[in-house]
Amino acid sequence: MFSDVEIKLKKKSKILFSRDSQCLKELRILIQLQNHRTLVMWALDCAKLPLEQFETKYSDERRPRTCLELCEEWARGKIKMPIAKRAILDSHAVAKEIKDSEYGALCHAIGHAGATVHVETHALGLPFYELTALVLKYGKDDFSKPISEKINFYYSRLLYWQEHTDNLGLDWADFLLDDNVPNKEKLLSEKQN
């Protein structure tokens, strides 16, 4: 189930998971079935844990938090894309500046969670990077159980948001209200097959 991760570890790849990762197949299929709002809620919700972990070690670094806060405002129609885009890029910039692979991966996960507001294909960036951080944390011999647990968490949270997103009476930016726009992750999958 994790053979691709083990190969990427041996190659010292920076990102250990991808759309082809067998362990993410069911999650990817479920992501393809969601509307954009649901994926936004899921990504912003799931990014709270990597943010909490990051801030435990880097408490003075506010850019990842700002990224999530501004992307939430963008999703609600309170700000425009350029402001949120800058915050997303700033979260990614932190990863390079801190020179800490595990915590840098968390910054990338947070940036991708925020970028899910822009397009659904960023949603998988959250698990790609957060799971990479977990492998770096637990090591090549002990990552299997925490990775499996985290994937189950993603899946259950996505089922939760699938059921509850549109029942909360939240304000949404106009571009997130159009359910006739096809899911870009689904289109990407169809194009690859």
C-alpha positions in Angstrom: 0.0 0.0 0.0 2.9 2.4 0.7 5.4 1.0 -1.9 5.5 4.3 -3.8 6.2 6.2 -0.6 9.1 3.9 0.2 10.5 4.3 -3.3 10.3 8.1 -3.0 11.9 8.0 0.4 14.9 6.1 -1.1 15.1 8.7 -3.8 14.9 11.5 -1.1 11.9 13.1 -2.8 10.5 16.2 -1.2 6.9 15.1 -1.7 6.2 11.4 -0.8 2.6 11.2 -2.0 0.8 11.9 -5.3 -2.4 11.3 -7.1 -1.0 7.9 -8.0 -0.5 6.9 -4.4 -2.5 3.7 -3.8 -3.2 4.7 -0.2 -5.0 7.8 -1.4 -7.2 6.2 -4.1 -10.4 6.1 -2.2 -10.0 9.6 -0.9 -9.3 10.9 -4.4 -12.4 9.3 -5.7 -14.5 10.8 -2.8 -12.9 14.3 -3.5 -14.0 14.0 -7.2 -17.7 13.6 -6.1 -17.8 16.8 -4.0 -18.9 20.3 -4.9 -16.3 23.1 -4.5 -17.8 24.4 -1.2 -17.5 21.0 0.4 -13.9 20.7 -0.5 -13.2 24.2 0.8 -14.8 23.4 4.1 -12.9 20.1 4.3 -9.5 21.5 3.4 -9.8 24.5 5.8 -11.0 22.3 8.6 -8.3 19.6 8.1 -5.6 22.3 7.9 -6.2 23.4 11.5 -4.2 20.4 12.8 -1.1 21.0 10.8 -1.3 24.7 11.7 -1.5 23.8 15.4 1.5 21.6 15.0 3.5 24.2 13.1 2.7 26.9 15.6 3.8 24.7 18.5 7.4 24.9 17.1 7.2 28.2 15.3 4.9 30.3 17.5 6.2 33.6 16.1 5.6 32.8 12.5 2.1 34.0 11.6 2.0 33.6 7.8 0.4 30.1 7.7 -2.4 31.2 10.1 -2.9 34.3 8.0 -3.2 32.1 4.9 -6.1 30.1 6.4 -7.8 33.2 7.8 -7.7 35.1 4.5 -8.7 32.1 2.4 -11.7 31.7 4.7 -12.6 35.3 4.0 -12.1 34.8 0.3 -14.4 31.8 0.4 -17.0 34.0 2.1 -16.7 36.7 -0.5 -15.2 39.2 2.0 -11.9 39.7 0.1 -10.7 39.2 -3.5 -8.3 36.6 -4.8 -5.1 38.7 -5.0 -5.1 39.2 -1.2 -5.6 35.5 -0.5 -3.2 34.5 -3.2 -0.4 36.6 -1.6 -1.1 34.9 1.8 -1.0 31.4 0.1 2.3 32.2 -1.5 3.6 33.5 1.9 2.7 30.2 3.6 4.7 28.3 0.9 7.6 30.8 1.3 7.8 29.9 5.0 8.6 26.3 4.0 11.7 27.4 2.2 12.8 29.9 4.8 12.8 27.6 7.8 14.9 24.9 6.3 13.0 22.3 8.3 11.6 19.5 6.0 8.9 18.3 8.3 7.5 21.7 9.3 8.0 23.0 5.8 5.8 20.3 4.5 3.1 21.5 7.0 3.4 25.0 5.6 2.9 23.6 2.1 -0.1 21.6 3.3 -1.7 24.7 4.8 -1.0 26.7 1.6 -2.7 24.0 -0.5 -5.7 23.9 1.8 -6.1 27.6 1.4 -5.6 27.3 -2.4 -8.5 24.9 -2.5 -10.7 28.0 -2.5 -9.3 28.7 -6.0 -9.6 25.3 -7.5 -10.4 21.7 -6.3 -7.2 20.3 -7.6 -5.3 21.9 -4.6 -7.4 19.9 -2.1 -5.1 16.8 -2.5 -2.0 19.0 -1.8 -3.1 19.0 1.8 -2.7 15.3 2.3 0.3 15.1 0.0 2.3 17.4 2.2 0.8 16.7 5.6 1.4 12.9 5.1 4.9 13.7 3.9 5.4 15.6 7.2 4.1 12.5 9.1 6.5 10.2 7.4 9.4 12.6 8.2 8.2 12.7 11.8 7.8 8.9 12.4 10.6 7.6 10.1 10.7 5.0 7.4 10.0 2.1 9.7 7.1 3.5 11.8 5.0 5.7 9.5 2.4 3.1 8.4 0.0 3.3 11.3 -0.1 7.2 11.6 -0.5 7.6 7.9 -3.4 5.1 7.8 -5.0 6.9 10.7 -4.6 10.3 9.1 -6.1 9.1 5.8 -9.1 7.7 7.7 -9.4 11.0 9.4 -9.4 12.8 6.0 -12.0 10.5 4.6 -14.4 10.8 7.7 -14.0 14.6 7.7 -14.9 14.7 4.0 -18.0 12.6 4.6 -18.9 15.0 7.4 -18.5 18.1 5.3 -20.4 16.4 2.4 -23.3 16.1 4.7 -23.1 19.4 6.5 -21.5 22.1 4.3 -24.7 23.5 2.8 -26.7 23.2 6.1 -24.7 25.8 8.0 -26.2 28.9 6.4 -22.7 30.3 5.6 -22.1 33.2 3.2 -20.2 32.2 0.0 -18.3 34.0 -2.7 -20.4 34.0 -5.9 -17.9 31.7 -7.7 -18.4 29.0 -5.1 -22.2 29.0 -5.4 -22.3 27.7 -9.0 -22.8 23.9 -8.7 -22.9 23.6 -12.5 -19.1 24.0 -12.7 -17.5 20.6 -13.0 -15.1 19.4 -10.2 -11.6 20.1 -11.6 -10.1 17.1 -9.8 -12.6 14.8 -11.5 -11.8 16.4 -14.9 -8.1 15.9 -14.3 -8.7 12.3 -13.5 -10.8 11.7 -16.6 -8.1 13.5 -18.7 -5.4 11.2 -17.3 -7.3 8.0 -18.0 
